[in-house]
């Protein structure tokens, strides 16, 4: 027996809803992805953009990156965090620089330092999961998840960096931009081996490392200075360099003001982000920086905000970290143009080593098609 009361005989029948079919509301249809119709990476990513979930996000990211690259009024800032060069994504950055997808880089120092290993011809290796980490330590194998950076590599990089620091004027303040440019210049003089700093130097792309001392590169600069102090004390083996430590002439505000000046050179801003962390926040804070300068100094200055944005990161928003921070949240800080005012953004929640190469390859194909059509017209 049911406890539900009987349906009252006098209750009127429920009204039939006027169901819509989506057409009159101009909904965008999605379509099935047919692998047999895929002839290129552009085909694949475009087809994924017409599906759902992360596939659609990846297709949208490709569209936004293409649009900002083709916009002559847009300055594109790329921010990188995570072990992307150890993960062998360095050449992806190089090809983006060469194709005009990047006009300035903001990065972790570690990412640039490990990229130097590749640039000077050194090798990273797959980690053997059966070898304990204490054994890796004894052998000088530094593990980054499933990959190894050799301590010998880092020692070689120290020698390379040291030689280039000797070329800089020690009597003027240094910045990460200055140091990265010097290293890129040296790599360009060495030959055609592709590297991030080499390509950045050749294409006049400044590289900023806001958390410079949090990296092997920063440690190399510190050791360079300590070595000088040690030499001044006759290289005494009992000499404690930390008791007599004096910092090199390094001024991070040179980077901040150089970047702020660069931002003002174009009418529009775009940002391409892998991960989050200091590089993303440092790059994005330029809008609030301009805003508070104008407000607190009582002067008329522009308020630059990013109009385009693409980020690839698996971090969800609910942990509260910047890696997962949405562009919508950034609008509240005055960092981004809201979509209803023309802002265009794409956020891909995926491992960058999976999604990033697909997006870049597809955009490269689109740019090549555009160049071919332009050549035909001429």
Secondary structure, 3 states (H helix, E strand, C coil): CCCCCCCCCCCCCCCCCCCCCCCCCCCCCCCCCCHHHCCCHHHHHHHHCCCCHHHHHHHHHHHHHHHHHHCCCEEEEEEECCCCCCCCCHHHHHHHHHCCCCCEEEECHHHHHHHHHHHCCCCCEECCCCCCHHHHHHHCEEEECCEEEEHHHHHHHHHHHHHHHCCCCCCCCECHHHHHHHHHHHHHHHCCCCCHHHHHHHCCCEEECCCCCCCHHHHHHHHHHHHHHHHHCCCCCCCCCCCCCCCCCECHHHHHHHHHHHHCCCCEEEEEEECCHHHHHHHHCHHHHHHHHHHHHCCCCCCCCEEEEEEECCCCHHHCCHHHCCHHHHHHCCCECCHHHCCEEEEECCCHHHHHHHHHHHHHHHHHHHHHHHHHHC
